[in-house]
Amino acid sequence: MKNLFSTRSSAAPVDAAQAILSGLAPDGGLYTPQSFPQFDLTSLQNLSYQELAIKILTPFLTGYSDSEVRKCVESAYSDKFDTPEVTPVREIGAFPVLELFHGPTAAFKDVALSMLPHLMAAAKKIKDDHHRTLILTATSGDTGSAALYGFKNVEGIDIQVFYPESGISPIQRAQMTTMDGSNLGVAAVCGNFDSAQSQVKGIFSTFPESESVQLSSANSINFGRLAPQIVYYFSAYMDLVRNRSLKLGDKVNFCVPTGNFGDILAGYFAFRSGLPVARFICASNTNRVLTDFLESGTYNRLRDFVVTSSPSMDILISSNLERLLYLSNKCDCSVTASLMEELKTKGSYKISDASMEEIRSLFCGWCSTEEQTLSAISSVFEDHGYLLDPHTAVAWSASSRYQAETGDTTPTIILATASPFKFPRTVLKALGSDPIPQSPSEQMKLLENISGQKAPAFLSNCLNLPDRFSDVIKPEEMMAYVQKKAGLL
Ligand SMILES: *Cc1c(COP(=O)(O)O)cnc(C)c1O
């Protein structure tokens, strides 16, 4: 079944296998379903994470056979996660916290990126595609290492990651620049994430046709990144039903620390597929472009870009919002196409009152200042002995103020998107450590001592490995860099 449509043109739909191979639609749009499978909640109770993933993903992954979906799920969620529950829920004070950081690079992107390479390799077989695939990815921090880890040494696929020279943490950088594997490339780009990301989008639309190489994307614009994230919204809900915090059918809120709008959009797909959700709280840091959009209906990227302590959310162009706009405009591709054109040429757009009303009935935006973020880290550690990473702390602070100010008592699940040990300097600062050691490995050790918890081994190890990649290039050099990498120059 061909069920995925471009958000920007009325070209014929494609199946998920094709969408995952291509990444972006040829017109620059994002592949999106117009309708959603409906799951009977009763049938989802008491399943393991893997069984649940197979059940949820099978109808989304059109073009794949049932046994191919099963194989991809089993390869992704085997022993690479450090807990058999894959994405466990912990009750911390008033909030259930959905821990998404138990994968190999200690951030939530592992959940999707441990599966995407298998989906892509299977899609190449299904479509009888003998090109070499070159994955191009711009990262604001955590996508890079998770994608490199997922794709390393995968047959027939190479990967090139670009990260902004300033703004990511030393550990995030080391995770990428020390990664082993024969099919990997990593380069720093001058400027911020948005400029690297815009260049990558430009390369996709202007890359010369080639007999030998096909570009694809591991960013959350790829449908294969989104689909696996739908699963943990169901799994968190079922965990709360199992421990009797919820009755089957009760509504919940999810508070999602948001950058590119991918994670929270996967939650919306879960909602559209029958998950009882009252509200999605979209949590932003000081780069509050989404908060302003949800308040005013105007999306305006023309503002100063702020480097914060939650770098993976330092984003002014939230690509996946395009999919929500498409779905809330009755899948009218001409509306999305013109909004995206306005964003490109004018830097802003305003959506219609009708679609704003639809979006606001489900989504609200809350942002946290640096001070509020750090204070959430310290108070949660003081009150509950639990360490939040700065991204999760943005969401914690947003949820606390949301509950206090609205009086909404609906259970609110907070998505915890990274291990605190990935950002030890910020966490130590929040906890009032003084002095903070200079070296990231000393910082990690100090945090282990203070918290009595162990840092994930992969994180501490990468700091002792030699750098393999040291190129620093300008955004306008990226196209030539990629062509050379692809053997075309
Ligand atoms: C990527 C990332 C986010 C933002 O997720 P989006 O899907 O881009 O909205 C939040 N927290 C962490 C730790 C991340 O790596």
The ligand as a MOL file (V3000), in Angstrom:
LIG
                    3D

  0  0  0     0  0            999 V3000
M  V30 BEGIN CTAB
M  V30 COUNTS 15 15 0 0 0
M  V30 BEGIN ATOM
M  V30 1 C 17.1530 15.7870 19.5480 0
M  V30 2 C 16.9180 15.9960 20.9730 0
M  V30 3 C 15.7850 16.6930 21.4300 0
M  V30 4 C 14.7840 17.3140 20.4820 0
M  V30 5 O 14.0750 16.3500 19.7610 0
M  V30 6 P 13.3000 16.7610 18.4160 0
M  V30 7 O 12.8010 15.5010 17.8400 0
M  V30 8 O 14.3390 17.4160 17.5510 0
M  V30 9 O 12.2330 17.7130 18.8040 0
M  V30 10 C 15.6100 16.8180 22.7990 0
M  V30 11 N 16.5040 16.3070 23.6770 0
M  V30 12 C 17.5950 15.6430 23.2730 0
M  V30 13 C 18.5450 15.1230 24.2960 0
M  V30 14 C 17.8450 15.4550 21.9130 0
M  V30 15 O 18.9380 14.7880 21.5330 0
M  V30 END ATOM
M  V30 BEGIN BOND
M  V30 1 1 1 2
M  V30 2 1 2 3
M  V30 3 2 2 14
M  V30 4 1 3 4
M  V30 5 2 3 10
M  V30 6 1 4 5
M  V30 7 1 5 6
M  V30 8 2 6 7
M  V30 9 1 6 8
M  V30 10 1 6 9
M  V30 11 1 10 11
M  V30 12 2 11 12
M  V30 13 1 12 13
M  V30 14 1 12 14
M  V30 15 1 14 15
M  V30 END BOND
M  V30 END CTAB
M  END
